[in-house]
Amino acid sequence: MSDATFNETAAHAGRLAHFPVSLFAIVMGTAGLAIAWMKAHHALGAPVEITQLLRWVASALYLFLLAMYAAKLVRHPAEVAAERRHPVRLNFFPAISIGLILLAIAWAPDAPAAASWMWRIGAALQLGFTLYVMSSWLHHTHYAIQHANPAWFIPVVGNILVPIVGVRFAPADVSWFFFSIGLVFWIVLMTLVLYRLFFHEPLPARLAPTLFILIAPPSVGFLSYVALSGEVDAFARILYFCALFLTLLLASNALRFFRLPFFISAWAYSFPLAAMTIATFEMGVRTGQGFYSVLALALLAVLTLVLVALVTKTVQAALQGRICIPE
């Protein structure tokens, strides 16, 4: 083997060792965009071909990332174990199960049998990740308040996503179980994260995009609650308008986010914006008020532009060798 070939092989092996589990956030954003366009099709007659293309792309991305991370697990188990012990990266493991649940939502209208299996596996994995992460929190030896950030919502509050399509595939109490976990611990973790943000140093630039995750729990909570209750009542409105306020709060700080350099964590912009867009389409359909349809279209345009920008930046970073490297 020539020196050049050996060096190239070593470089590829090194990249795989540093393949981050947080890349599954790309699937969450892409699947979220697909579902948002699906809602636009149902609510306003947007072209269905866009949804069909996006969900195939999201599915292919999921399989690719799953294969890569499985290869990392086989070839570099110590690095995977290090991620499981990391106070921040640990919280991105449930993105694997959440991505599968989102794909189940995207495929449910046209492939319900496959979607049912995706949902069942995703929900089971999500519960497993929740138990694992919460156990690590309860018996920790290395967490500090500085480690708290909105990414902590992913392992536990991600359960609130399960009922959106779970009401079709399992008894209602199963969905209420997951909804209850997500809702109660959203309040608990929201308190902890806001305390950290208010009274300790600001988030580092690399984690600043995770502030958008604050939008996701009330947005998804609204969608799940409406799926469970079948109506937009007072509690549903509280969830929706909480999400809307957080969206406005972060939008008012847009310049701060524009000035940040690109990190993979920037994909944290995508799924929360998608969740808010989907919730607004649902609000428009359920209430019949044109304001929500107009707002949903505006959010869909922003979401689509954000995804285009994220894909462009990610491809550029990959070509420049700035992904899958030691931090």
C-alpha positions, 0 to 999 in steps of 0.5 A: 500500500502506498503512503498516499493510499495509507494516509487516505485510509487513515483519514477516512477511519478517523472521520468515522471515529468522529462521526457525531450522533447529532447528524441525525438532526438533519433527518429531523429537519428534512422530515419536518419539512416534508410534513410541513409541505404535506400539511400545505398540500392538505390545507391549501393544495400545495403540490404533493410532489414536493412532499413525496420527494422530501420524504424519500430524501429524508428516508434515504438520509436516515438509512445512510446515517444509520449505516454510518453510525452502525459502522462507527459502533462496530469499528470505534465502540470506545468513541460511541461510549464517549458520546454516551458519557458526554453531557451534551452529545448524550442528548442527541441519541434520541434523534435516532428514534425521533427521526424514525417517528417523523418518518412514520408521520410522513409516510402514514397517509400513503404507506400506513403498514410501513409507517406503523412499524416505523412508529412502533420501533421509534416509540420503543426506542424513544422510551428506552433512550428516555429511561437511559438518559434520565437514569444518567441524570439521576445517578450522575457524577459529571453534570454541572449547571453549565451543561444544561441547554435546550438540547436536554429537551430531546431525550424526554420531551421528544416523547410528546411527538409520539401521539401525533400518529400514534393515535392511529396505530395503538390504543389511546392510552399509549399515546397519553402515556408518552404525551404525559411524559413529554408535557410534564418534563417539558415544564421541569426542563424548561425551568432548569434551562431558563434558570441556566440561561438567566443566571449563568454565562450565555451559551457558547456559540456552538450551542446557541442555535439550540435555543430554537429547540425551545419552540418545539415542545409547545408546537409538538405538544399542540399537535399531539394534544389536538390529535388526542382530544380532537379539538382546539380547546383552551389548553390547545390554544395555550400550547400554540400561543406559547410556541408562537411567543417563543418564535417571536422572541427568537425572531426578534434576535435573528441578527444574533443568529445570522452572525454565528459561524456555521456549526452542525448544531445549526440544524437545530433551527430546522425541526422547531421551525417545521413544528411551528409551521405544521402547528400553524397549518393545523390551527388554520384548518381547525379554526377556519381563520385565514390569518393562520393560513397566511402565517403558515405560508410565511413560516413555510417559506422561511423554513424552506429557505432555512433548509436550503441554507443549511444544506448548502452550508453542510455540503460546503463544510463537508467538502472543506473537511470541517465535519467529523473532526475532533472538537 
